[in-house]
Amino acid sequence: MDLSDLKDGVFCKVMAGTHKGKKGTVHDIRTSKSGEITITVKQDDGVRFKTLARSVEIQK
């Protein structure tokens, strides 16, 4: 994934990890103490979850 495409409001699909297969809108992009980029994803039904940016694919 090209992290330059990662911006608030873009639609993404989680490709790996606990939330694999879920889709939603990217919010709250942050960098953790260890250097990993984390994001909050808000699904269409309003449910939010946090995941690593490396685990998502931007949907166009």
Backbone as CSV, one residue per row, in Angstrom:
resi,resn,N_x,N_y,N_z,CA_x,CA_y,CA_z,C_x,C_y,C_z
1,MET,0.850,-1.189,0.000,0.000,0.000,0.000,0.882,1.234,0.000
2,ASP,0.484,2.237,-0.736,1.188,3.509,-0.760,0.582,4.401,0.316
3,LEU,1.367,4.704,1.350,0.846,5.470,2.482,0.495,6.907,2.112
4,SER,0.966,7.388,0.965,0.612,8.750,0.551,-0.874,8.850,0.202
5,ASP,-1.507,7.718,-0.112,-2.944,7.696,-0.415,-3.800,7.657,0.845
6,LEU,-3.183,7.434,1.993,-3.918,7.280,3.245,-4.256,8.649,3.824
7,LYS,-5.528,9.011,3.764,-5.998,10.300,4.274,-7.333,10.097,4.969
8,ASP,-7.668,10.997,5.873,-8.979,10.937,6.521,-10.073,10.965,5.459
9,GLY,-11.048,10.093,5.620,-12.204,10.096,4.744,-12.146,9.137,3.572
10,VAL,-10.986,8.507,3.317,-10.928,7.553,2.203,-11.504,6.209,2.640
11,PHE,-12.046,5.464,1.686,-12.660,4.173,1.973,-11.593,3.092,1.875
12,CYS,-11.583,2.166,2.826,-10.574,1.113,2.825,-11.178,-0.228,3.211
13,LYS,-10.424,-1.280,2.913,-10.788,-2.643,3.302,-9.605,-3.227,4.056
14,VAL,-9.878,-3.884,5.191,-8.820,-4.498,5.981,-8.475,-5.845,5.354
15,MET,-7.198,-6.038,5.049,-6.741,-7.229,4.343,-6.090,-8.266,5.259
16,ALA,-5.751,-7.891,6.496,-5.063,-8.816,7.401,-5.405,-8.475,8.840
17,GLY,-5.218,-9.445,9.712,-5.412,-9.214,11.138,-6.804,-9.561,11.625
18,THR,-7.095,-9.131,12.842,-8.352,-9.441,13.523,-9.576,-8.969,12.747
19,HIS,-9.479,-7.814,12.103,-10.626,-7.207,11.422,-10.642,-7.500,9.921
20,LYS,-9.939,-8.524,9.488,-9.831,-8.878,8.068,-11.215,-8.982,7.419
21,GLY,-11.363,-8.324,6.264,-12.617,-8.367,5.521,-13.554,-7.213,5.808
22,LYS,-13.307,-6.471,6.877,-14.177,-5.340,7.202,-13.807,-4.142,6.341
23,LYS,-14.805,-3.296,6.084,-14.616,-2.112,5.249,-15.120,-0.887,5.989
24,GLY,-14.570,0.263,5.648,-15.038,1.492,6.262,-14.212,2.688,5.841
25,THR,-14.447,3.799,6.530,-13.798,5.063,6.240,-12.674,5.312,7.235
26,VAL,-11.525,5.754,6.740,-10.356,6.017,7.577,-10.548,7.302,8.372
27,HIS,-10.218,7.238,9.657,-10.220,8.403,10.545,-9.022,8.297,11.478
28,ASP,-8.625,9.370,12.083,-7.667,9.396,13.188,-6.380,8.630,12.874
29,ILE,-5.571,9.156,11.972,-4.294,8.537,11.603,-3.235,8.996,12.603
30,ARG,-2.554,8.035,13.221,-1.541,8.351,14.232,-0.328,7.439,14.073
31,THR,0.782,7.863,14.655,1.982,7.033,14.701,2.225,6.636,16.148
32,SER,2.368,5.336,16.389,2.572,4.835,17.751,4.016,5.072,18.193
33,LYS,4.289,4.817,19.464,5.640,4.983,20.003,6.644,4.102,19.275
34,SER,6.202,2.943,18.832,7.102,2.009,18.138,7.271,2.347,16.654
35,GLY,6.548,3.363,16.174,6.687,3.798,14.793,5.642,3.260,13.834
36,GLU,4.752,2.405,14.309,3.682,1.866,13.457,2.606,2.933,13.244
37,ILE,2.073,3.002,12.042,0.973,3.924,11.754,-0.328,3.196,12.050
38,THR,-1.140,3.787,12.927,-2.426,3.195,13.288,-3.549,4.102,12.797
39,ILE,-4.672,3.487,12.483,-5.833,4.245,12.024,-7.084,3.738,12.725
40,THR,-8.073,4.600,12.799,-9.403,4.193,13.234,-10.250,4.074,11.977
41,VAL,-10.958,2.957,11.855,-11.841,2.734,10.710,-13.275,2.763,11.217
42,LYS,-14.124,3.564,10.566,-15.538,3.640,10.922,-16.341,2.946,9.831
43,GLN,-17.046,1.877,10.227,-17.866,1.135,9.277,-19.153,1.899,8.998
44,ASP,-19.857,1.502,7.946,-21.105,2.165,7.558,-22.155,2.116,8.659
45,ASP,-22.122,1.064,9.497,-23.102,0.948,10.584,-22.696,1.730,11.833
46,GLY,-21.590,2.483,11.759,-21.166,3.333,12.864,-20.156,2.706,13.804
47,VAL,-19.888,1.417,13.666,-18.924,0.730,14.528,-17.515,1.176,14.149
48,ARG,-16.709,1.483,15.172,-15.330,1.911,14.953,-14.367,0.862,15.492
49,PHE,-13.222,0.727,14.841,-12.158,-0.134,15.355,-10.811,0.421,14.911
50,LYS,-9.774,0.079,15.665,-8.416,0.509,15.340,-7.674,-0.637,14.680
51,THR,-6.814,-0.290,13.738,-5.998,-1.293,13.057,-4.717,-0.633,12.560
52,LEU,-3.783,-1.438,12.118,-2.536,-0.921,11.563,-2.740,-0.527,10.103
53,ALA,-2.125,0.576,9.717,-2.265,1.057,8.342,-1.728,0.045,7.338
54,ARG,-0.718,-0.730,7.726,-0.155,-1.715,6.794,-1.132,-2.854,6.491
55,SER,-2.197,-2.973,7.287,-3.173,-4.053,7.119,-4.336,-3.683,6.214
56,VAL,-4.366,-2.445,5.718,-5.512,-2.019,4.915,-5.121,-1.764,3.465
57,GLU,-6.131,-1.825,2.614,-5.970,-1.506,1.200,-6.985,-0.422,0.867
58,ILE,-6.521,0.654,0.257,-7.407,1.752,-0.120,-8.284,1.298,-1.278
59,GLN,-9.591,1.517,-1.163,-10.549,1.168,-2.217,-10.819,2.411,-3.052
60,LYS,-10.741,2.272,-4.363,-10.946,3.435,-5.234,-12.290,3.398,-5.878
